[in-house]
Amino acid sequence: MYKSFNPFKKGSRIIEQSRSSPLLLTLRKNGRIDESDIPFPLMKRGKGPYIYDYDDNRFVDFYLSNGSLLLGHSHPGITKIIKSWLNRGYASGYMAASHEALSKRAFRMLSGKNLDNEFKEGKWIYYDSCHEAAWSVLYILNCIGYSGTGIYIAKYDKPENCSPFDNILIKKVDPKDLNTVNFTNLNFVIIRIDEKISKAQTNILLKMQNEKGLIIISDETGFECHVHGIHNRTLLNNPDMRVFGSWISCGLSFGCVYAKSRLFKKIQDHNNSKLFQTTLLNSVPPIYKIKAVIASLKILEKYGAVEGLLKKNKYFYGMLNNKYFCLIDGLVYEKQSNFLTKEYKKIHSELLEKGFYFPLSPVSPVFISYSHSNELLEESAVRINLLFDGLYR
């Protein structure tokens, strides 16, 4: 599986020649690289569970575009669909019959329910990216007549942005501080569900929803938030809107919002229906993306959907040393320690040299995809355990 490691010479030259690159500036700003970190792997292509850099190094990808690539890189079933529909035109802004097919399939997988009355009580809106979907939430609220008075509830111990909502000008609140929030003048809350949201905190939000008409929006743009939400069904079953990201399209830039129909009735009550519909049409993604997302969801269901992937995670975790890793809601995490936090750049660098591309943050899950075979996971686990034994010595 593993061949000798090549220093990042060619990749370094390319990076050095791109000093004004917005990507390079972003990586530095987010703390991912600095002058001392260069050379840094520069990726050339991906296939299945592997990514390849310009220096001919191959890495087992446990980052997977921050968990978006549930089927791995370049899945042939999705690539075939994209190539086919690109030949038929790809301009956006048109309604198509395939939107209904996508809505039904998305509802079945993301809600875990069959098509019943609840499906008819909500509406799906599709966007060209999860960032567009995130911004649309504020636009929908504005059309309803709500002001920008809201908060975004998410933990902030990650060195880089983890959600498109991070870039939206809304007051950020850590879940642990939820008890101190004054809900009197709040119209809405956007919550990024994680493993630390307690039952008491959930009850606070639901109480405000029932008593004050607080709009609750679930940020599921990240795969891990959807998974942690599955284990907090009390909260996940009650939001007025849910926002999904690129992971439902297995990495293709995509976003969607599921909203309760009563919100759209409020839009009509405020005479903003025509304005909203006109703007909405400008956000409709091209048909090739719609078709690719349908294909992604079909393949995911065939493989076992989210539940099947979590079983695969559990299998992988069973082979890892639990001194260094833990399983939370079916996702594998590196076990938090002072050494992990302080030395993560060193750990990440050592992993790269051994052929593993891990998450860029020590608090992110170690993601796997359906393209990671059991044999690959078994061999990887042995080598990862040996590496961590040496690092923690």
ZIUR-V541721 format. One line per field, one symbol per residue. burial: 1 if it has 24 or more other ideal C-beta (glycine too) atoms within 12 Angstrom, else 0. Layout:
burial=???
This chain:
burial=000000010011011000000001001000011000011111100101111110101111111111111111111011101100100000010001011001111111111000000000011111111111111111111111010001111110011111111101010110100100101001111111111110001101110110000111111111111111111100110111111111111111111111110011011000010001000100111111111111111111101011001101101110111001111111111110000100011011111111111111111111111111000110011011101100100
